[in-house]
Amino acid sequence: MPDLLIGENIIMRIIINKYQNLILTTTYLLTLILFVSFRYDFYFALNDDVLMKDLLAGFYTGTPESRNIQMLYPLSLIISLLYRLIPIVPWYGFFLCICQFGSIFIIALCSLKYCRNILKKSLLLLCQFCLIIATMLEHLIFVQYTITSAMLTAAAVFYFITSGHKETIVAFIKVNLPAIILIFIAFLLRPWMLLLLFPLVCVAGVFKWSQENPIFTKPNFKKYFALFGLLVLVLLVGQLVDMLAHSSAEWRKFNRFFANRTELYDFQKIPPYDENVIFYEDIGLSYSEVNLLLNYNFGLSEKIDEDVIGEIAAYAGQIRGENLSFRERFDENLRTYYFYMTNGGEHGHYPYNSLILLGYAALLGLGNFYNRLGRIASMFLLLGGVRSGLWLFILMGDRYPPRISHSLYFVEMGILLAMFLTEVVKKVDTINRKKPLSDSIYKSFPPIIAAVAVVIALGNIPLMLDTTDKEFSSRETVNQTWLAMQEYSRAHPDNFYFIDVYSSVPYSEKLFGKPHPRPANYDIMGGWAVKSPLHRKKMDNLIRPGISMFAALLEDNVYFINDLRFDPAWLPAYYAEQGQAVNLERVDLIADNLNIYKLR
């Protein structure tokens, strides 16, 4: 019997040792998930994400849509099919959470291979836990698909850099297939984000290549260019499939509108009517129609199409260039870039910037201490140059909300951590013995860097917790109005409700909330789905085939919803300008916040 117990203990130790990294990483991830889940609930960050979910789940048109406009077709098709199979499961919310926590899991698991004992592994995971809470807690709670795409990209480059070196092309591609799959999913989820981050992906490739010994050999050229070619091919296939899925005339027309709308709202500013009367008269837009563009309720006007939006975007860009030269804008944004790297800034750049600067300092320290200064300095300059170029690009475009800036920071932090870990494990005999250094410096340098990173993280965790707590509490309160509106619409299934866009902005929904009846008998009057084939389908099914929003609001069972804070005078003013005199009659009030109007 004792021999049997001894045998069992030996087998147990062998299993634990073999799967030690997996067990530790799983424990770390479960701790993170439990901390987040018990303290908070998961919300979609923006109503954009809610609309994507509604399209995929069938709450928008009545059936799960395989084309949800924002993500590419192969991925949207798969998620919509899951909703068709089991409608009550919140597939899109599960997908985003799996991607985000899965990315954290991959980074943690790959990093543990660089620690030799369980104590160091545990300390490394504790360090990563602090960094995640300090930098990404709000994005784990208020989930946004742009951030999710960036986290997948960060996991991909981390996996790639730490995947080891293989001699043959087949073995090299095989070991890095998970990284390609992660990047492909990130691309399908948010193409623009992956393309913005792609230069950083290339830097990761150059860095890994620089670790080959020797570097410039024919097999290495074949390996890395074959992998790069496969990656590009996979992305092109994803894009091609999406283009084929949207090849109909109505989708091509809408895609032009969507691209021009994105340019106008995200990268330009709508020129004021009074100062640009001649231009607006030339393109046939009146004051009230420009006002629809300003308050995002452009779905009311059939005149505002892809050509008109494109002309306004081009004109706005022309004005911008005339008001400030490229050199002046560049100099101004260069100063902004310096400020964001050395200060917190209005977009929450701390502690990201401090951790990034620490990462670059650590790289230079590695190069100096470990006699690899030339190669490390080259990578330092390459990564620093690429990240500076990306930052100046988004600053010049005046488009850098936290979901973009934090995405750049997170991927860069992943690359810096992977660089640091792979360089630290170089053999001790690479130290320049001519310098007055000892093995103790070699051993103490990584813990010192980790300790500084933890100190920076711990300094921001109280602020992050406080900010997240307040935002969560605010959402719980504010969303009561939105839930009341949904309940009101369900109580009146024969009616249809058009919602002023600004009146809908403060609200979102929980990732794992109760499913709504299909389809929802309400819609906002602007936003990125308006004028799409899906919007047309919703109007045809729920109101009347072929009817416009302008005509629909005059129907007996169609109503207008507007927040008490906003003056709805623009609506009758637009109708009056179109030769239709109407009055707004308030017929109900939802949750003491939303007025229900009937146009008489």
C-alpha positions in Angstrom: 0.0 0.0 0.0 2.7 2.6 0.9 4.5 1.7 -2.4 1.2 2.4 -4.2 0.9 5.8 -2.6 4.5 6.6 -3.4 3.9 5.7 -7.0 0.8 7.8 -7.1 2.7 10.8 -5.7 5.4 10.4 -8.2 2.9 10.3 -11.1 1.1 13.3 -9.6 4.4 15.2 -9.4 5.2 14.3 -13.0 1.8 15.5 -14.2 2.1 18.8 -12.2 5.6 19.5 -13.5 4.6 18.7 -17.0 1.6 21.0 -16.9 2.9 23.4 -14.4 2.7 26.4 -16.7 -0.8 25.6 -17.9 -2.0 25.1 -14.3 -0.5 28.4 -13.1 -1.8 30.3 -16.1 -5.3 28.9 -15.7 -5.3 29.8 -12.0 -4.1 33.3 -12.9 -6.8 33.8 -15.5 -9.6 32.4 -13.3 -8.5 34.8 -10.5 -8.7 37.7 -12.9 -12.1 36.6 -14.3 -13.5 36.1 -10.7 -12.2 39.5 -9.6 -13.8 41.2 -12.6 -17.0 39.2 -12.5 -17.7 39.5 -8.8 -17.0 43.2 -8.7 -18.6 44.2 -12.0 -20.8 43.1 -14.8 -19.9 43.2 -18.5 -21.2 46.0 -20.7 -20.8 46.9 -24.4 -18.7 50.0 -24.4 -20.7 51.9 -27.0 -24.1 51.7 -28.7 -22.1 50.8 -31.8 -21.3 47.5 -30.3 -24.9 47.0 -29.2 -26.0 47.5 -32.8 -23.5 45.0 -34.1 -24.9 42.5 -31.6 -28.5 43.3 -32.6 -27.6 42.7 -36.3 -25.9 39.4 -35.6 -28.6 38.2 -33.2 -31.5 39.1 -35.3 -32.9 41.8 -33.0 -32.5 44.5 -35.7 -34.3 43.0 -38.7 -35.9 39.9 -37.2 -33.3 37.4 -38.5 -29.6 37.0 -37.7 -27.7 38.9 -40.3 -24.5 37.5 -41.8 -23.5 41.0 -42.8 -23.2 43.4 -39.9 -21.3 46.1 -41.7 -18.5 46.7 -39.2 -16.7 43.3 -39.2 -15.8 41.2 -42.3 -18.1 38.6 -43.7 -16.5 35.3 -42.7 -16.6 36.1 -39.0 -20.1 37.8 -39.0 -21.4 34.8 -40.9 -20.2 32.3 -38.3 -21.6 34.3 -35.4 -24.9 34.8 -37.1 -25.2 31.1 -37.7 -24.6 30.4 -34.1 -27.5 32.7 -33.3 -29.6 30.9 -35.7 -28.8 27.5 -34.1 -29.3 28.6 -30.4 -30.9 32.1 -30.3 -30.9 32.5 -26.5 -27.1 32.3 -26.1 -25.3 35.7 -26.2 -22.8 34.5 -28.7 -21.3 37.9 -29.6 -20.7 38.8 -26.0 -19.1 35.4 -25.3 -16.9 35.8 -28.4 -15.5 39.1 -27.3 -14.8 37.9 -23.8 -13.2 34.7 -25.0 -11.0 36.8 -27.3 -9.9 39.3 -24.6 -9.3 36.8 -21.8 -7.9 34.3 -24.2 -5.3 36.9 -25.4 -4.3 37.6 -21.8 -4.0 33.8 -21.2 -1.8 33.3 -24.3 0.6 36.1 -23.2 0.8 34.8 -19.7 1.4 31.2 -20.8 4.1 32.1 -23.3 5.9 34.2 -20.8 6.2 31.5 -18.2 8.6 29.5 -20.3 11.3 32.1 -19.4 11.1 31.3 -15.7 12.9 28.4 -14.1 11.0 27.8 -10.9 7.4 28.2 -9.6 8.3 31.2 -7.4 9.5 33.2 -10.3 6.6 32.1 -12.4 4.1 33.1 -9.7 5.8 36.5 -9.3 5.7 37.1 -13.1 2.0 36.3 -13.2 1.4 38.6 -10.2 3.2 41.4 -12.0 1.1 40.8 -15.1 -2.1 40.8 -13.0 -1.2 44.2 -11.6 -0.4 45.6 -15.1 -3.7 44.3 -16.6 -5.7 45.8 -13.7 -3.8 49.1 -14.0 -4.1 49.5 -17.7 -7.0 47.3 -19.1 -9.6 46.9 -16.4 -12.0 49.4 -17.9 -11.7 47.7 -21.3 -12.4 44.2 -19.7 -15.6 45.6 -18.2 -16.8 47.9 -21.0 -16.0 45.8 -24.0 -15.3 47.3 -27.4 -14.5 45.3 -30.5 -11.6 47.7 -31.5 -9.8 46.9 -28.2 -10.6 43.2 -28.6 -8.9 43.2 -32.1 -5.9 44.9 -30.6 -5.6 42.4 -27.7 -5.7 39.6 -30.3 -2.9 41.3 -32.2 -0.9 41.7 -29.1 -1.3 38.0 -28.2 -0.3 37.1 -31.8 3.0 39.1 -31.8 3.8 37.9 -28.3 3.3 34.3 -29.3 5.3 34.8 -32.5 8.3 36.4 -30.8 8.4 33.8 -28.1 7.6 30.7 -30.3 11.3 29.8 -30.7 13.3 29.2 -33.8 12.9 26.4 -36.4 15.3 25.5 -39.1 12.9 24.5 -41.9 10.2 26.5 -43.6 7.4 23.9 -42.8 8.4 23.7 -39.1 8.6 27.5 -38.8 5.2 28.1 -40.4 3.6 25.3 -38.4 4.8 26.6 -35.1 3.6 30.1 -35.9 0.2 29.1 -37.3 -1.6 30.2 -34.0 -0.1 33.7 -34.4 -1.5 33.9 -38.0 -4.9 32.7 -36.9 -5.0 35.3 -34.1 -4.1 38.1 -36.5 -6.7 36.8 -39.0 -9.4 36.9 -36.4 -8.3 40.4 -35.4 -8.5 41.5 -39.0 -12.0 40.0 -39.5 -13.2 41.6 -36.3 -11.8 45.1 -36.9 -10.0 45.5 -40.2 -9.0 49.1 -39.7 -7.4 48.4 -36.3 -5.3 45.5 -37.6 -4.1 47.6 -40.5 -3.1 50.4 -38.2 -1.2 47.9 -36.0 0.3 46.0 -38.9 3.6 48.0 -39.0 4.1 46.9 -35.3 3.5 43.3 -36.4 6.2 43.7 -39.0 8.6 45.1 -36.4 8.0 41.9 -34.3 9.0 39.9 -37.4 12.2 41.9 -37.9 13.1 41.5 -34.2 12.6 37.8 -34.3 14.7 37.5 -37.4 17.4 39.6 -35.8 17.8 36.9 -33.1 18.7 34.2 -35.7 22.4 33.3 -35.7 23.6 34.0 -38.4 20.9 36.5 -39.5 21.3 36.8 -43.3 21.1 33.3 -44.6 19.1 31.9 -47.5 17.0 29.7 -45.3 16.1 32.6 -43.0 15.0 34.7 -46.0 12.8 31.8 -47.2 11.3 31.2 -43.7 10.4 34.8 -42.9 9.2 35.8 -46.3 7.1 32.6 -46.6 5.5 33.4 -43.3 4.9 37.0 -44.2 3.5 35.9 -47.6 1.1 33.5 -46.0 -0.1 36.1 -43.6 -0.8 38.6 -46.3 -2.5 35.9 -48.4 -4.8 35.0 -45.5 -5.7 38.6 -45.0 -6.4 39.1 -48.7 -8.6 36.0 -48.8 -10.6 37.4 -45.9 -11.0 40.7 -47.6 -11.9 39.1 -50.9 -14.6 36.9 -49.3 -16.1 40.0 -47.7 -16.1 41.9 -51.0 -17.8 39.1 -52.7 -20.4 39.0 -50.0 -21.1 42.7 -50.5 -20.9 42.7 -54.3 -24.6 43.5 -54.9 -25.4 47.0 -56.3 -27.2 48.0 -53.1 -24.3 47.0 -50.9 -21.7 48.6 -53.1 -23.7 51.9 -53.0 -24.0 51.7 -49.2 -20.3 50.9 -48.8 -19.5 54.1 -50.7 -21.8 56.0 -48.3 -20.2 54.3 -45.3 -16.7 55.1 -46.4 -17.6 58.8 -47.1 -19.5 59.0 -43.8 -16.5 57.7 -41.9 -14.2 60.2 -43.5 -16.6 63.1 -42.7 -17.4 62.2 -39.1 -14.2 60.6 -38.0 -11.5 62.6 -39.8 -13.1 65.9 -40.8 -15.5 68.4 -39.4 -18.8 69.4 -41.0 -18.4 73.0 -42.3 -21.0 75.4 -40.7 -23.8 76.4 -43.0 -23.7 80.2 -42.5 -20.1 80.4 -43.5 -20.4 78.1 -46.4 -23.8 78.9 -47.9 -22.5 78.9 -51.5 -21.0 75.4 -51.3 -24.2 74.0 -49.7 -26.4 75.6 -52.3 -24.2 74.2 -55.1 -24.7 70.6 -53.8 -28.4 71.3 -53.0 -28.5 71.1 -49.2 -30.5 73.5 -47.1 -29.9 74.8 -43.6 -32.1 72.2 -41.9 -30.5 69.4 -43.9 -27.0 70.4 -42.8 -28.5 70.5 -39.3 -29.5 66.8 -39.8 -25.8 66.1 -40.5 -24.7 67.9 -37.4 -27.1 66.1 -35.1 -26.6 62.7 -36.9 -30.3 62.3 -37.8 -29.4 62.3 -41.6 -31.6 59.2 -42.2 -34.5 61.6 -42.4 -33.3 63.1 -45.7 -33.2 61.0 -48.9 -31.1 63.7 -50.4 -28.1 63.0 -48.2 -26.5 60.1 -50.1 -23.0 58.8 -50.8 -22.2 61.5 -53.3 -23.3 64.4 -51.1 -21.5 63.0 -48.1 -18.4 62.5 -50.2 -18.5 66.1 -51.5 -18.8 67.5 -48.0 -15.9 65.4 -46.7 -13.7 66.6 -49.6 -14.7 70.2 -49.0 -14.1 69.9 -45.3 -10.6 68.5 -46.0 -9.9 71.4 -48.3 -10.9 74.0 -45.7 -8.8 72.2 -43.1 -5.7 72.4 -45.4 -6.3 76.1 -46.1 -6.7 77.0 -42.4 -3.5 75.2 -41.3 -0.6 74.1 -43.5 0.7 70.5 -43.3 3.9 71.8 -41.7 2.0 73.7 -39.0 -0.2 70.8 -38.3 2.8 68.5 -38.1 4.7 70.7 -35.7 1.6 71.1 -33.5 1.0 67.3 -33.4 4.7 66.7 -32.7 4.3 68.8 -29.6 1.1 66.9 -28.7 2.9 63.6 -29.2 5.7 64.7 -26.8 3.1 65.8 -24.3 1.3 62.5 -24.3 4.5 60.6 -23.9 5.5 62.6 -20.8 2.1 63.5 -19.2 -1.2 61.9 -18.5 -3.2 63.9 -21.0 -6.9 64.1 -21.4 -7.2 60.7 -23.0 -5.7 58.8 -20.1 -2.2 58.1 -21.4 -0.8 57.4 -17.9 0.4 54.8 -16.9 0.7 53.5 -20.5 3.3 56.1 -21.4 5.4 55.4 -18.3 5.4 51.7 -18.8 6.4 52.2 -22.5 9.3 54.4 -21.5 10.3 51.9 -18.9 10.3 49.2 -21.6 12.5 51.1 -23.9 14.9 51.9 -21.0 15.0 48.2 -20.2 15.9 47.3 -23.8 18.8 49.7 -23.8 19.9 48.4 -20.5 19.8 44.8 -21.8 21.9 45.8 -24.8 24.5 47.6 -22.6 24.7 44.9 -19.9 24.6 41.9 -22.2 27.0 43.1 -24.9 24.3 43.3 -27.6 23.9 47.1 -27.7 24.3 47.4 -31.5 21.4 45.0 -32.3 19.2 46.1 -29.5 19.7 49.8 -30.3 18.7 49.0 -33.9 15.5 47.4 -32.7 15.0 50.3 -30.3 15.2 52.8 -33.1 13.0 50.7 -35.4 10.2 50.1 -32.9 10.5 53.7 -31.7 10.4 55.1 -35.2 7.4 52.9 -36.3 5.4 53.8 -33.1 6.2 57.5 -33.6 5.0 57.3 -37.2 1.7 55.6 -36.1 1.1 58.1 -33.4 1.7 61.1 -35.7 -0.6 59.5 -38.2 -3.5 59.3 -35.8 -2.7 62.7 -34.3 -2.6 64.3 -37.8 -6.0 62.7 -38.5 -7.3 64.1 -35.2 -8.7 60.6 -34.4 -7.3 59.1 -31.3 -10.0 58.2 -28.7 -8.9 55.8 -25.9 -10.0 52.7 -27.8 -7.4 53.6 -30.5 -4.6 55.1 -28.3 -4.9 52.3 -25.7 -4.8 49.7 -28.4 -1.5 51.1 -29.7 -0.1 51.1 -26.2 -1.2 47.6 -25.4 0.3 46.0 -28.5 3.5 48.0 -28.0 3.7 46.8 -24.4 3.3 43.2 -25.6 6.2 43.6 -28.0 8.4 45.2 -25.5 7.7 42.5 -22.9 8.4 39.7 -25.4 11.6 41.4 -26.5 12.7 41.8 -22.9 12.0 38.1 -22.0 13.6 36.6 -25.0 16.7 38.7 -24.5 17.0 38.0 -20.8 17.3 34.3 -21.4 20.4 34.7 -23.4 23.3 32.7 -21.9 25.4 34.4 -19.2 28.6 34.0 -21.3 27.3 36.7 -23.7 28.0 39.3 -21.0 31.0 41.4 -21.8 33.4 40.3 -19.2 35.7 43.2 -19.8 33.2 45.4 -18.0 33.1 45.5 -14.2 30.0 43.4 -14.1 29.1 40.2 -12.3 26.5 37.5 -12.6 24.6 39.3 -9.8 23.9 42.2 -12.1 22.7 39.8 -14.8 20.4 38.2 -12.4 19.1 41.4 -10.6 18.4 43.5 -13.7 15.1 41.8 -14.7 13.6 41.8 -11.2 14.4 45.5 -10.9 12.6 46.3 -14.1 9.6 44.1 -13.0 9.5 45.9 -9.6 9.5 49.3 -11.2 6.7 48.2 -13.5 4.7 46.9 -10.6 5.2 50.2 -8.7 3.9 52.2 -11.6 0.9 49.8 -11.9 0.2 49.9 -8.2 0.2 53.7 -8.3 -2.6 53.7 -11.0 -4.7 50.8 -9.7 -6.6 52.9 -7.1 -7.4 55.5 -9.8 -8.4 52.8 -12.3 -10.7 51.1 -9.7 -12.3 54.4 -8.8 -12.8 55.4 -12.4 -14.2 52.0 -13.3 -16.5 51.9 -10.3 -17.9 55.4 -11.1 -18.5 54.5 -14.8 -20.1 51.2 -13.8 -22.4 52.8 -11.3 -23.3 55.5 -13.9 -24.1 52.9 -16.5 -26.3 50.9 -14.0 -28.2 54.1 -13.3 -28.3 55.7 -16.8 -29.3 52.5 -18.6 -32.5 52.2 -16.5 -33.9 54.7 -18.9 -32.9 52.6 -22.0 -34.3 49.5 -20.4 -37.6 51.4 -19.7 -37.7 52.4 -23.4 -37.2 48.9 -24.5 -40.0 47.7 -22.1 -42.2 50.5 -23.4 -41.7 49.5 -27.0 -42.4 45.8 -26.2 -45.6 46.9 -24.6 -46.7 48.5 -27.8 -45.7 46.0 -30.5 -47.9 47.5 -33.2 -46.1 50.9 -33.0 -42.6 51.9 -34.3 -40.3 54.4 -32.7 -37.6 56.6 -34.2 -35.0 57.8 -31.7 -33.0 61.0 -31.9 -29.4 59.9 -32.2 -28.0 62.1 -29.4 -30.8 60.9 -27.1 -29.5 57.3 -27.6 -25.8 57.9 -27.1 -25.5 57.5 -23.3 -27.0 54.1 -23.3 -25.5 50.6 -23.9 -26.4 47.1 -22.9 -25.0 44.2 -20.9 -23.0 41.6 -22.8 -25.0 38.8 -21.2 -28.4 40.5 -20.8 -31.7 39.0 -21.5 -32.5 38.6 -25.2 -35.0 40.9 -26.8 -38.0 39.9 -28.9 -37.2 39.9 -32.7 -37.3 42.3 -34.2 -37.0 45.5 -32.1 -39.7 48.0 -33.1 -37.4 51.0 -32.8 -34.4 52.5 -34.5 -32.1 55.5 -34.3 -32.4 58.1 -37.0 -28.7 58.2 -37.9 -25.6 56.1 -37.3 -23.7 53.7 -39.4 -26.5 51.3 -40.2 -28.9 53.9 -41.6 -29.3 53.8 -45.4 -27.9 50.3 -45.5 -29.8 47.3 -47.0 -30.4 46.1 -43.5 -32.0 49.4 -42.5 -34.2 49.2 -45.6 -35.1 45.6 -44.7 -36.2 46.7 -41.2 -38.3 49.6 -42.5 -40.0 47.3 -45.1 -40.8 44.6 -42.5 -41.9 46.7 -39.6 -43.6 49.8 -41.3 -44.3 49.5 -45.0 -42.3 48.3 -48.1 -40.5 51.2 -49.8 -41.5 53.9 -47.2 -38.9 56.6 -46.3 -38.2 57.7 -42.8 -39.7 61.1 -43.7 -43.0 59.6 -44.7 -42.9 57.0 -41.9 -43.0 59.6 -39.2 -46.3 60.8 -40.5 -47.9 57.3 -40.2 -50.4 56.8 -37.4 -48.4 54.2 -35.6 -44.9 55.8 -35.8 -43.6 58.0 -33.1 -40.5 60.1 -32.3 -38.4 59.7 -29.1 -36.3 62.6 -27.8 -34.4 63.2 -24.5 -35.8 66.0 -22.3 -32.4 67.7 -22.5 -32.5 68.2 -26.2 -34.7 70.7 -28.1 -36.6 68.8 -30.8 -37.4 72.0 -32.8 -35.2 70.8 -35.6 -37.7 68.1 -36.6 -40.7 70.3 -37.4 -38.3 72.9 -38.9 -37.1 70.3 -41.4 -40.6 69.2 -42.4 -41.6 72.9 -42.8 -38.6 73.5 -45.1 -39.8 70.5 -47.2 -43.3 72.0 -47.5 -45.0 69.9 -44.8 -46.3 71.7 -41.7 -46.3 69.5 -38.6 -46.7 69.9 -34.9 -45.0 67.8 -32.2 -47.5 66.5 -29.8 -46.2 64.8 -26.7 -48.1 61.7 -26.0 -46.1 60.0 -23.3 -43.0 60.1 -21.1 -40.6 57.3 -20.4 -38.7 57.1 -17.1 -39.0 60.9 -16.6 -36.3 61.3 -19.3 -37.6 60.4 -22.8 -40.5 62.2 -24.5 -42.7 60.3 -26.9 -43.9 62.6 -29.7 -46.5 62.2 -32.5 -46.2 64.3 -35.6 -49.6 65.8 -36.4 
